[in-house]
C-alpha cells in the first residue's frame, strides 16, 4: 500500500480545490435556467414564446431555456415576483396594476421586483359572436352566454374594463364562463356559448379556427366606449377587413400594448443578450405569428412607468433609445 506524504496530500487537495474553483463559473453558466412564461397554447404568447426560446437558445448557449404555458398576464407577473420564471409576457394594464398593487386584478401587494424588458405588439380586444346568436352590437350582449377568459387573466381584466365602459356587468349575461381561448371556441362550435371575448394579437389561432367552422360576427367597440374605460393603456384601434374568414369589413375596437417583463434577480448580461437578440431576429418571430409585425424597437421603451431592467437599459442606450 502506497503512502501519500501529508505535504503532498495538501498540494494535491489544493490543486483539486483550485481546479474546482476555476470550473465553478462554467458550471454555474451551464446550469443557468431561463423559463419563458407565456399563455394558453391557442393564443399568441405561446407560439411567440417558443420562437423567442429558439432565438435565446443561440444567444445564451449555456442556458437551459424552457417555455411554460400559463393563464397569462396576472399569473405570469406573480410567478416572476416569486422568482419562478425569468421573463414573461403581459398586458400593459396588468403590469401597471401589479406594480402599484391591485387586489381586484390579482395582486394583493405591489410587485416591486418586476422590471420591464420591452414593449412589443398590441393586443386587440376581439368580441366574437356566432352569427346565429343575433348579436351585432354591444347592446345585443345582454342575456347572452359569454366566455371572458381564464380568471384574472389579462383577457378577463380587459373584459371587465370594456364591458363596464359599455354599461354592462357579468350579471347582465345569462351565463359567464372563465375559459381559455381554445375551450371557449369549442363551446361556441357546439352552440353552448354565444360569444367569446379574446384579448390577443390579430389573427389569433383560436378565432381563425372558429371563423372557419361557423359564421361569425366581430362586435364593434366604438371609440367612445374605449374612452370611457378611463385608462390610457386602452387605445382605439381597427381590426382590418378579412383578418378572419367571413369578416368582410374593418371593425373598430380597443388595443392594449403587450410587454416582456423580467425581475431584478435576473443577471444583467442575460437580459441584455435576450433584448438584443430579440430585436436582431424579429423575422423569426413574424414567421411564428403575424402579430409580431407589431413589434418595433423604436417604441419598445414607451407605455409603462415600471423601471426597465439594467440589461435592457444597456441595450437601449447602445441603440440611442435611452440616455
KEBAMI-258064 format. One record per residue: y, z, x of N, C-alpha, C, O in turn; residue in one letter. Coordinates in steps of 0.1 Angstrom, whole numbers, padded with zeros to 4 digits, always signed. Example, Ala and Ser with C-alpha at 12.3 -4.5 7.8 and 13.67 -1.06 7.14 Angstrom:
2
-0057+0078+0132-0045+0078+0123-0033+0078+0132-0033+0085+0142A -0022+0071+0128-0011+0071+0137+0000+0079+0129+0011+0080+0134S 
***
This chain:
323
-0012+0000+0009+0000+0000+0000+0012+0000+0009+0013+0008+0018X +0022-0009+0006+0034-0010+0015+0044+0000+0010+0045+0003-0002X +0052+0005+0019+0062+0015+0015+0076+0009+0018+0078+0004+0029X +0085+0009+0008+0098+0004+0010+0107+0015+0015+0108+0026+0008X +0114+0013+0026+0123+0023+0031+0134+0026+0021+0140+0017+0015X +0138+0039+0020+0148+0042+0010+0161+0034+0011+0167+0030+0002X +0165+0032+0024+0178+0025+0026+0176+0010+0021+0185+0005+0015X +0164+0004+0024+0162-0010+0020+0162-0010+0004+0167-0020-0002X +0156+0000-0002+0155+0001-0017+0169+0000-0023+0172-0006-0032X +0178+0008-0016+0192+0008-0021+0198-0005-0020+0206-0009-0029X +0195-0012-0009+0201-0025-0007+0196-0035-0017+0204-0043-0023X +0182-0035-0020+0176-0044-0029+0182-0041-0043+0186-0050-0050X +0183-0028-0047+0188-0025-0060+0203-0029-0062+0207-0033-0072X +0210-0027-0051+0224-0031-0051+0226-0045-0053+0234-0050-0060X +0217-0053-0046+0218-0068-0047+0214-0072-0061+0221-0081-0067X +0204-0065-0067+0200-0068-0081+0211-0065-0091+0214-0073-0100X +0218-0054-0088+0229-0050-0097+0240-0060-0096+0246-0064-0107X +0243-0065-0084+0254-0074-0083+0250-0087-0089+0259-0094-0096X +0237-0091-0088+0233-0103-0095+0234-0102-0110+0238-0112-0116X +0230-0091-0115+0231-0089-0130+0246-0089-0134+0249-0095-0145X +0254-0083-0126+0268-0082-0130+0274-0096-0130+0282-0099-0139X +0271-0104-0120+0276-0118-0120+0271-0127-0131+0278-0136-0135X +0259-0123-0136+0253-0131-0147+0258-0127-0160+0257-0134-0170X +0264-0115-0161+0268-0109-0174+0278-0118-0182+0276-0120-0194X +0289-0123-0175+0298-0132-0183+0291-0144-0189+0294-0148-0200X +0282-0150-0181+0274-0161-0186+0266-0157-0198+0265-0165-0208X +0259-0146-0197+0251-0141-0208+0259-0139-0220+0255-0142-0231X +0271-0133-0218+0279-0130-0230+0284-0143-0236+0284-0144-0249X +0287-0153-0228+0292-0166-0233+0281-0172-0241+0283-0178-0252X +0268-0171-0235+0257-0178-0242+0254-0172-0255+0248-0178-0264X +0257-0158-0257+0253-0152-0269+0265-0151-0279+0264-0144-0289X +0276-0158-0276+0287-0157-0285+0284-0164-0298+0278-0175-0298X +0287-0158-0309+0284-0163-0322+0297-0167-0329+0307-0160-0328X +0296-0179-0336+0307-0183-0344+0301-0187-0358+0294-0196-0360X +0304-0178-0368+0300-0181-0381+0311-0186-0389+0322-0181-0390X +0309-0198-0395+0319-0205-0403+0316-0202-0418+0306-0206-0424X +0326-0195-0424+0324-0191-0438+0330-0202-0447+0342-0206-0445X +0323-0207-0457+0327-0219-0464+0328-0216-0479+0337-0209-0483X +0320-0222-0487+0320-0220-0502+0306-0225-0507+0296-0226-0500X +0306-0229-0520+0293-0234-0525+0290-0248-0520+0299-0255-0516X +0278-0251-0520+0274-0264-0513+0278-0276-0521+0278-0287-0516X +0282-0275-0534+0286-0286-0542+0302-0288-0541+0307-0297-0548X +0308-0279-0533+0323-0280-0532+0327-0288-0520+0319-0297-0515X +0339-0286-0515+0344-0293-0503+0343-0285-0490+0341-0290-0479X +0345-0272-0492+0345-0263-0480+0332-0264-0472+0332-0265-0460X +0320-0265-0479+0308-0265-0472+0306-0278-0464+0303-0276-0452X +0307-0290-0469+0305-0302-0460+0315-0302-0449+0312-0307-0438X +0327-0298-0451+0337-0298-0440+0333-0287-0430+0335-0289-0418X +0328-0276-0435+0324-0266-0425+0312-0271-0417+0312-0267-0405X +0303-0278-0422+0292-0284-0415+0298-0294-0404+0293-0294-0393X +0307-0302-0408+0313-0312-0399+0321-0305-0388+0320-0309-0376X +0328-0294-0391+0335-0286-0381+0325-0279-0371+0328-0279-0360X +0314-0275-0377+0304-0268-0368+0299-0278-0357+0296-0274-0346X +0298-0290-0361+0293-0300-0351+0304-0303-0341+0301-0305-0329X +0317-0304-0345+0328-0306-0336+0329-0294-0326+0330-0296-0314X +0328-0282-0332+0329-0270-0324+0317-0268-0315+0318-0261-0305X +0306-0273-0319+0294-0272-0310+0296-0279-0297+0291-0274-0287X +0304-0290-0297+0307-0297-0284+0318-0290-0277+0318-0289-0265X +0328-0284-0284+0339-0277-0278+0335-0264-0272+0341-0259-0263X +0325-0258-0278+0320-0244-0274+0305-0245-0271+0298-0239-0279X +0301-0252-0261+0287-0254-0258+0279-0242-0256+0266-0242-0258X +0285-0231-0253+0277-0218-0250+0276-0209-0263+0270-0199-0263X +0283-0214-0274+0283-0206-0286+0272-0209-0295+0267-0221-0295X +0268-0200-0303+0258-0202-0314+0266-0203-0327+0271-0193-0332X +0267-0215-0332+0275-0218-0344+0267-0219-0356+0257-0227-0357X +0270-0212-0367+0263-0213-0380+0273-0215-0391+0284-0211-0390X +0268-0221-0402+0276-0223-0414+0270-0215-0425+0258-0215-0428X +0279-0207-0432+0274-0198-0443+0280-0202-0456+0293-0203-0457X +0272-0205-0466+0277-0208-0479+0281-0195-0486+0273-0185-0485X +0292-0194-0492+0297-0182-0498+0303-0184-0512+0302-0196-0517X +0309-0174-0518+0317-0176-0530+0331-0180-0527+0340-0180-0536X +0334-0184-0515+0347-0189-0510+0358-0179-0508+0355-0168-0504X +0370-0182-0512+0382-0176-0507+0382-0160-0505+0382-0155-0494X +0381-0153-0516+0381-0138-0516+0370-0133-0507+0372-0124-0499X +0358-0137-0510+0346-0132-0502+0348-0135-0487+0346-0127-0479X +0353-0147-0484+0355-0151-0470+0364-0142-0463+0362-0138-0452X +0376-0139-0470+0386-0131-0463+0381-0116-0461+0384-0110-0451X +0374-0111-0471+0368-0098-0469+0358-0097-0458+0357-0087-0451X +0350-0108-0457+0340-0108-0446+0347-0109-0433+0342-0103-0423X +0357-0117-0432+0365-0117-0419+0370-0104-0415+0369-0099-0404X +0376-0097-0425+0382-0084-0422+0371-0074-0417+0374-0065-0409X +0359-0076-0422+0348-0067-0417+0341-0072-0405+0331-0066-0400X +0346-0083-0399+0340-0088-0387+0327-0096-0389+0319-0097-0379X +0325-0100-0401+0312-0106-0404+0313-0122-0405+0307-0128-0413X +0322-0127-0397+0325-0141-0396+0336-0143-0387+0344-0134-0384X +0337-0155-0381+0348-0157-0371+0359-0167-0376+0370-0166-0372X +0355-0176-0386+0365-0185-0391+0361-0188-0405+0349-0190-0408X +0371-0190-0414+0368-0192-0428+0378-0201-0435+0389-0202-0431X +0373-0207-0446+0382-0215-0455+0388-0205-0466+0381-0196-0470X +0400-0208-0470+0406-0200-0481+0418-0208-0487+0423-0217-0480X +0421-0204-0499+0433-0209-0505+0445-0201-0501+0444-0189-0498X +0457-0207-0501+0469-0201-0497+0473-0189-0505+0477-0178-0500X +0471-0189-0518+0474-0178-0527+0465-0166-0525+0469-0155-0525X +0452-0169-0522+0443-0158-0520+0446-0152-0506+0445-0140-0505X +0450-0160-0496+0454-0155-0483+0466-0145-0484+0466-0135-0478X +0475-0149-0492+0487-0141-0494+0484-0128-0501+0489-0117-0497X +0475-0129-0511+0471-0117-0518+0463-0107-0509+0465-0095-0510X +0455-0113-0500+0447-0105-0491+0456-0098-0481+0454-0086-0478X +0466-0105-0476+0474-0099-0466+0483-0087-0471+0484-0078-0464X +0487-0088-0483+0495-0077-0489+0487-0067-0497+0492-0056-0500X +0475-0071-0500+0466-0062-0508+0468-0065-0523+0480-0064-0528X +0458-0068-0530+0459-0070-0545+0445-0068-0551+0436-0076-0550X +0444-0056-0557+0431-0052-0563+0426-0062-0573+0414-0065-0575X +0436-0067-0581+0432-0077-0591+0426-0090-0586+0418-0096-0592X +0430-0093-0573+0425-0105-0567+0412-0102-0558+0407-0112-0552X +0408-0090-0558+0396-0086-0550+0399-0080-0536+0390-0080-0528X +0411-0075-0534+0415-0070-0521+0421-0056-0523+0433-0054-0526X +0412-0046-0522+0416-0032-0525+0427-0027-0516+0435-0018-0520X +0428-0032-0504+0439-0028-0495+0442-0040-0487+0435-0050-0486X +0454-0040-0480+0458-0052-0472+0448-0055-0461+0443-0045-0454X +0445-0067-0459+0435-0071-0448+0443-0075-0436+0446-0087-0434X +0447-0065-0428+0456-0067-0417+0450-0074-0405+0458-0077-0396X +0437-0075-0404+0431-0081-0392+0431-0097-0393+0428-0103-0383X +0435-0102-0405+0434-0117-0407+0445-0124-0398+0456-0118-0396X +0441-0136-0393+0450-0144-0385+0449-0158-0389+0437-0163-0390X +0460-0165-0393+0459-0179-0397+0455-0188-0385+0459-0185-0373X +0448-0199-0388+0445-0209-0377+0452-0222-0380+0458-0228-0371X +0450-0227-0393+0456-0240-0396+0457-0241-0411+0448-0238-0419X +0469-0247-0416+0470-0252-0429+0463-0265-0430+0466-0274-0421X +0454-0267-0439+0447-0280-0439+0450-0288-0452+0461-0290-0455X +0440-0293-0459+0442-0302-0471+0445-0294-0483+0443-0282-0484X +0451-0300-0493+0454-0293-0506+0442-0293-0515+0434-0302-0516X +0440-0282-0523+0431-0282-0534+0439-0287-0546+0451-0284-0548X +0432-0294-0555+0437-0298-0568+0430-0291-0579+0418-0290-0579X +0438-0285-0588+0432-0278-0599+0428-0288-0609+0436-0295-0615X +0415-0290-0611+0409-0301-0619+0402-0295-0631+0391-0289-0630X +0408-0296-0643+0403-0292-0655+0395-0304-0661+0402-0313-0666X +0382-0303-0662+0374-0314-0666+0366-0311-0679+0359-0301-0679X +0368-0319-0689+0361-0316-0702+0352-0328-0705+0355-0339-0700X +0342-0326-0713+0334-0337-0718+0342-0344-0728+0349-0338-0736X +0341-0357-0728+0348-0365-0738+0345-0361-0752+0353-0361-0762X +0332-0357-0754+0327-0353-0768+0333-0340-0773+0332-0338-0785X +0339-0332-0764+0344-0319-0768+0357-0321-0776+0361-0312-0783X +0363-0332-0775+0376-0335-0782+0388-0329-0775+0399-0330-0780X +0386-0323-0763+0397-0318-0755+0405-0329-0749+0399-0338-0742X +0418-0329-0751+0427-0339-0744+0439-0332-0737+0444-0337-0728X +0443-0320-0742+0454-0313-0737+0451-0298-0735+0441-0294-0739X +0460-0291-0728+0458-0277-0726+0457-0269-0740+0450-0259-0741X +0465-0274-0749+0465-0268-0762+0451-0268-0769+0448-0260-0778X +0443-0278-0765+0430-0280-0771+0419-0271-0766+0408-0271-0771X +0423-0263-0756+0412-0254-0749+0408-0242-0757+0397-0237-0756X +0417-0238-0766+0414-0226-0774+0400-0228-0782+0398-0238-0788X +0392-0217-0781+0380-0217-0789+0369-0225-0782+0358-0227-0788X +0371-0231-0770+0361-0238-0763+0353-0230-0753+0356-0218-0751X +0343-0236-0747+0334-0229-0738+0337-0234-0724+0337-0246-0721X +0341-0225-0715+0346-0229-0702+0339-0221-0690+0334-0210-0692X +0338-0228-0679+0334-0221-0666+0346-0221-0657+0353-0231-0655X +0349-0209-0651+0361-0208-0643+0358-0205-0629+0367-0200-0621X +0346-0207-0624+0342-0205-0610+0336-0191-0608+0337-0183-0617X +0331-0189-0596+0325-0176-0593+0335-0165-0594+0347-0167-0591X +0331-0153-0598+0341-0142-0599+0349-0139-0587+0343-0139-0576X +0362-0138-0588+0371-0135-0577+0372-0146-0566+0377-0144-0555X +0366-0158-0569+0367-0169-0560+0381-0175-0561+0389-0171-0570X +0385-0184-0552+0398-0190-0552+0399-0197-0565+0410-0197-0571X +0389-0204-0570+0390-0212-0582+0392-0203-0594+0401-0206-0602X +0386-0191-0594+0388-0182-0606+0402-0176-0606+0408-0174-0616X +0407-0173-0594+0421-0168-0593+0431-0179-0598+0440-0176-0605X +0428-0192-0594+0436-0203-0598+0435-0205-0613+0445-0207-0620X +0423-0203-0619+0421-0204-0633+0430-0194-0641+0436-0198-0651X +0429-0182-0636+0437-0171-0643+0452-0175-0643+0459-0173-0653X +0457-0179-0631+0471-0182-0630+0475-0194-0639+0486-0193-0646X +0468-0205-0639+0471-0217-0647+0470-0214-0661+0479-0218-0669X +0459-0208-0666+0457-0205-0680+0468-0196-0685+0473-0198-0696X +0472-0186-0677+0483-0177-0681+0496-0185-0683+0503-0182-0693X +0499-0194-0674+0511-0202-0674+0511-0211-0687+0521-0214-0692X +0499-0214-0691+0497-0223-0703+0497-0215-0716+0495-0220-0727X +0498-0201-0715+0498-0193-0726+0484-0189-0731+0482-0186-0743X +0474-0190-0722+0460-0187-0726+0455-0176-0718+0459-0173-0706X +0445-0169-0723+0438-0159-0716+0423-0161-0719+0419-0169-0728X +0414-0154-0711+0400-0156-0713+0396-0152-0727+0386-0158-0732X +0403-0144-0734+0399-0140-0748+0401-0151-0758+0397-0150-0769X +0408-0162-0754+0411-0173-0763+0399-0183-0763+0399-0192-0771X +0389-0181-0755+0378-0190-0754+0365-0185-0761+0364-0173-0762X +0357-0194-0766+0345-0190-0773+0335-0184-0763+0327-0176-0767X +0336-0189-0751+0326-0185-0740+0333-0187-0727+0339-0197-0725X +0332-0177-0718+0337-0179-0704+0325-0176-0695+0319-0165-0695X +0322-0186-0686+0312-0184-0676+0318-0184-0662+0328-0190-0660X +0312-0176-0654+0317-0175-0640+0307-0181-0630+0298-0173-0625X +0307-0194-0629+0297-0201-0622+0302-0210-0611+0313-0215-0612X +0294-0212-0600+0298-0222-0590+0299-0236-0596+0294-0238-0607X +0305-0245-0589+0307-0259-0594+0294-0265-0599+0294-0271-0610X +0284-0266-0591+0272-0273-0594+0265-0268-0607+0261-0276-0615X +0265-0255-0609+0259-0249-0621+0267-0251-0633+0262-0254-0644X +0280-0251-0631+0289-0255-0642+0287-0269-0648+0286-0271-0660X +0285-0278-0638+0283-0292-0642+0270-0293-0649+0269-0301-0659X +0259-0286-0645+0246-0288-0651+0247-0283-0666+0241-0289-0674X +0254-0272-0668+0256-0267-0682+0264-0277-0690+0261-0279-0702X +0273-0284-0684+0281-0294-0692+0272-0306-0695+0273-0311-0706X +0263-0310-0686+0254-0321-0689+0245-0317-0700+0241-0326-0708X +0241-0304-0701+0232-0300-0712+0239-0296-0725+0233-0290-0734X +0253-0299-0725+0261-0295-0737+0262-0281-0740+0264-0277-0751X +0260-0272-0730+0262-0258-0731+0276-0253-0728+0279-0241-0730X +0284-0262-0722+0298-0259-0719+0306-0271-0723+0301-0282-0723X +0319-0268-0726+0328-0279-0730+0336-0284-0718+0340-0296-0717X +0339-0275-0709+0348-0278-0698+0346-0269-0686+0340-0258-0687X +0350-0274-0674+0350-0266-0662+0363-0267-0655+0369-0278-0654X +0368-0257-0649+0380-0257-0641+0375-0255-0626+0369-0245-0623X +0378-0265-0618+0374-0265-0604+0386-0268-0595+0393-0278-0596X +0388-0259-0586+0399-0260-0576+0392-0265-0563+0385-0258-0556X +0395-0278-0560+0388-0284-0549+0396-0296-0544+0406-0300-0550X +0392-0302-0533+0397-0314-0528+0394-0326-0538+0384-0325-0545X +0402-0336-0537+0399-0348-0546+0385-0354-0542+0381-0354-0531X +0378-0359-0553+0365-0365-0551+0354-0355-0548+0344-0358-0543X +0356-0342-0553+0346-0332-0551+0332-0337-0557+0332-0343-0568X +0321-0334-0550+0308-0339-0554+0304-0335-0568+0298-0343-0575X +0307-0323-0572+0303-0318-0585+0309-0326-0596+0302-0330-0606X +0322-0329-0595+0329-0337-0606+0324-0352-0605+0323-0358-0616X +0322-0357-0593+0317-0370-0592+0304-0371-0599+0301-0381-0607X +0295-0362-0597+0282-0361-0603+0284-0361-0619+0277-0369-0626X +0292-0352-0624+0294-0351-0638+0299-0364-0644+0295-0368-0655X +0309-0370-0637+0315-0382-0643+0306-0394-0643+0308-0404-0651X +0295-0394-0635+0285-0405-0636+0274-0402-0646+0265-0410-0649X +0274-0390-0652+0264-0385-0661+0268-0385-0675+0261-0389-0684X +0281-0381-0678+0286-0381-0691+0301-0385-0691+0307-0383-0681X +0306-0391-0702+0320-0394-0702+0329-0382-0701+0326-0372-0708X +0339-0382-0693+0348-0370-0691+0362-0373-0693+0367-0385-0694X +0370-0362-0695+0384-0363-0696+0390-0353-0687+0386-0341-0686X +0399-0357-0678+0406-0347-0669+0419-0343-0677+0428-0351-0680X +0420-0330-0679+0431-0325-0687+0444-0324-0679+0443-0317-0668X +0455-0329-0684+0467-0329-0676+0473-0314-0676+0472-0307-0685X +0478-0311-0664+0486-0298-0663+0500-0302-0660+0503-0306-0648X +0509-0302-0670+0523-0307-0668+0530-0298-0657+0527-0287-0655X +0540-0305-0651+0548-0298-0640+0555-0285-0646+0557-0276-0638X +0558-0285-0659+0565-0274-0665+0555-0262-0665+0560-0250-0663X +0543-0264-0667+0533-0253-0667+0531-0248-0652+0530-0236-0650X +0531-0257-0643+0529-0253-0628+0541-0244-0625+0539-0234-0618X +0553-0248-0629+0565-0240-0626+0564-0226-0631+0569-0216-0626X +0557-0224-0643+0556-0211-0649+0547-0202-0642+0547-0190-0645X +0538-0207-0633+0530-0198-0625+0538-0188-0617+0534-0177-0615X +0550-0193-0612+0559-0184-0605+0554-0181-0591+0558-0171-0585X +0546-0190-0585+0542-0188-0571+0544-0201-0564+0539-0211-0568X +0551-0200-0553+0555-0213-0546+0542-0219-0539+0543-0231-0535X +0531-0212-0539+0519-0219-0534+0514-0230-0543+0507-0239-0539X +0518-0229-0556+0514-0239-0566+0524-0250-0567+0536-0247-0570X +0521-0262-0564+0530-0273-0565+0525-0284-0574+0513-0286-0575X +0534-0291-0581+0530-0302-0590+0523-0313-0581+0528-0316-0570X +0513-0320-0586+0506-0330-0579+0500-0340-0589+0501-0338-0601X +0493-0350-0583+0487-0360-0592+0473-0364-0587+0471-0366-0575X +0464-0364-0596+0451-0369-0593+0451-0385-0596+0453-0389-0607X +0450-0392-0585+0451-0407-0587+0441-0413-0596+0430-0408-0598X +0445-0424-0602+0435-0431-0611+0423-0435-0604+0423-0438-0592X +0412-0435-0611+0399-0439-0605+0393-0430-0594+0385-0434-0586X +0398-0417-0594+0392-0408-0584+0378-0405-0589+0369-0403-0580X +0376-0405-0602+0362-0403-0607+0359-0414-0617+0368-0421-0623X +0346-0416-0619+0341-0426-0628+0347-0425-0642+0346-0414-0648X +0353-0435-0647+0358-0435-0661+0372-0430-0662+0378-0430-0673X +0378-0425-0651+0392-0420-0651+0401-0431-0647+0403-0434-0635X +0407-0437-0657+0415-0450-0655+0430-0447-0653+0437-0457-0649X +0435-0435-0655+0449-0433-0654+0451-0421-0644+0442-0412-0643X +0463-0420-0638+0465-0408-0630+0468-0396-0639+0473-0398-0650X +0465-0384-0634+0467-0372-0642+0475-0362-0634+0472-0359-0623X +0485-0356-0641+0493-0346-0634+0485-0333-0633+0478-0330-0642X +0487-0325-0622+0480-0313-0621+0488-0304-0611+0500-0307-0608X +0481-0293-0606+0487-0285-0596+0479-0285-0583+0467-0287-0584X +0486-0284-0572+0479-0284-0559+0482-0271-0551+0493-0266-0553X +0473-0267-0543+0475-0254-0535+0469-0257-0522+0458-0262-0521X +0476-0254-0511+0471-0257-0498+0460-0248-0494+0459-0236-0498X +0450-0253-0486+0439-0246-0480+0443-0242-0466+0451-0249-0459X +0437-0231-0461+0438-0227-0448+0425-0224-0441+0416-0220-0448X +0425-0226-0428+0414-0220-0420+0420-0207-0414+0431-0207-0409X +0412-0196-0415+0416-0183-0411+0406-0177-0402+0394-0179-0403X +0411-0169-0392+0402-0161-0383+0406-0146-0384+0413-0142-0394X +0402-0139-0374+0407-0125-0374+0410-0121-0359+0407-0128-0350X +0417-0110-0358+0423-0106-0345+0412-0104-0334+0416-0104-0322X +0400-0101-0338+0390-0098-0328+0383-0110-0322+0375-0108-0312X +0386-0122-0326+0380-0134-0321+0388-0138-0308+0400-0138-0309X +0381-0141-0297+0389-0143-0284+0398-0155-0285+0396-0165-0293X +0409-0154-0278+0420-0164-0279+0414-0178-0274+0417-0188-0281X +0406-0178-0264+0401-0191-0259+0392-0198-0269+0392-0210-0270X +0385-0190-0277+0376-0195-0287+0384-0202-0298+0381-0214-0302X +0394-0195-0303+0403-0201-0314+0411-0213-0309+0413-0223-0316X +0416-0212-0296+0423-0223-0290+0414-0236-0290+0418-0247-0294X +0402-0234-0286+0392-0246-0285+0389-0251-0298+0388-0263-0300X +0387-0242-0309+0384-0247-0322+0396-0255-0328+0394-0265-0334X +0408-0249-0326+0420-0256-0332+0422-0269-0326+0424-0279-0333X +0422-0270-0313+0424-0282-0305+0414-0293-0309+0417-0304-0311X +0401-0289-0309+0391-0299-0311+0391-0304-0325+0387-0316-0328X +0395-0295-0335+0395-0300-0349+0405-0311-0350+0402-0322-0356X +0417-0310-0345+0427-0320-0346+0425-0332-0338+0430-0343-0341X +0416-0331-0328+0413-0343-0320+0401-0350-0326+0398-0361-0321X +0395-0345-0336+0383-0351-0342+0384-0352-0358+0374-0350-0365X +0396-0354-0363+0398-0355-0377+0390-0366-0384+0386-0365-0395X +0387-0376-0376+0379-0388-0381+0365-0383-0386+0359-0388-0395X +0359-0373-0378+0346-0368-0382+0347-0360-0395+0337-0360-0403X +0358-0353-0397+0360-0346-0410+0361-0355-0422+0356-0353-0432X +0369-0365-0420+0371-0375-0430+0358-0382-0434+0355-0385-0446X +0349-0384-0424+0336-0390-0426+0328-0381-0435+0319-0385-0442X +0330-0368-0433+0322-0358-0441+0327-0357-0455+0319-0355-0464X +0340-0357-0457+0346-0357-0470+0360-0362-0470+0368-0360-0461X +0363-0371-0480+0376-0377-0481+0388-0368-0482+0399-0371-0479X +0385-0355-0487+0396-0346-0488+0403-0343-0475+0414-0339-0474X +0395-0345-0464+0401-0342-0451+0412-0352-0447+0419-0350-0437X +0414-0363-0455+0425-0372-0453+0438-0364-0454+0449-0369-0450X +0438-0353-0461+0450-0345-0464+0453-0335-0453+0462-0327-0454X +0445-0335-0442+0448-0326-0430+0457-0333-0421+0454-0344-0416X +0469-0327-0418+0479-0333-0409+0484-0322-0399+0488-0311-0404X +0483-0325-0387+0487-0315-0377+0501-0311-0378+0505-0299-0376X +0510-0320-0382+0524-0317-0383+0528-0306-0393+0538-0300-0393X +0519-0304-0403+0521-0294-0414+0512-0282-0413+0511-0274-0422X +0504-0281-0402+0494-0271-0400+0500-0257-0400+0493-0248-0403X +0512-0256-0395+0518-0242-0394+0526-0238-0406+0533-0227-0405X +0526-0246-0416+0535-0243-0428+0527-0238-0439+0515-0241-0441X +0534-0229-0447+0528-0225-0460+0522-0211-0461+0515-0208-0470X +0524-0203-0450+0519-0189-0451+0528-0180-0442+0534-0185-0432X +0528-0167-0446+0536-0157-0438+0526-0149-0430+0530-0140-0423X +0513-0152-0431+0503-0145-0423+0504-0149-0408+0506-0161-0406X +0504-0140-0399+0506-0143-0385+0495-0153-0380+0484-0152-0385X +0498-0162-0371+0489-0171-0366+0481-0164-0354+0487-0157-0347X +0469-0168-0353+0460-0163-0342+0466-0167-0328+0472-0178-0327X +0465-0159-0318+0471-0162-0305+0465-0176-0300+0473-0183-0293X +0453-0178-0302+0447-0191-0298+0452-0203-0304+0454-0213-0298X +0455-0202-0318+0461-0213-0325+0476-0214-0320+0480-0226-0319X +0483-0203-0318+0497-0204-0314+0497-0212-0300+0506-0220-0298X +0488-0209-0292+0488-0215-0278+0487-0230-0280+0494-0238-0273X +0478-0235-0289+0477-0249-0291+0489-0255-0297+0494-0266-0293X +0495-0248-0307+0507-0254-0314+0519-0254-0304+0528-0263-0306X +0520-0245-0295+0530-0245-0285+0529-0257-0276+0538-0264-0272X +0516-0260-0273+0513-0272-0264+0518-0285-0270+0523-0294-0263X +0516-0286-0284+0519-0299-0290+0533-0298-0297+0537-0308-0304X +0541-0288-0294+0555-0287-0298+0557-0283-0312+0568-0285-0318X +0548-0277-0319+0549-0272-0333+0554-0257-0333+0558-0253-0344X +0553-0250-0322+0558-0236-0322+0565-0235-0308+0562-0241-0299X +0574-0225-0308+0582-0222-0296+0575-0211-0289+0579-0207-0278X 
***
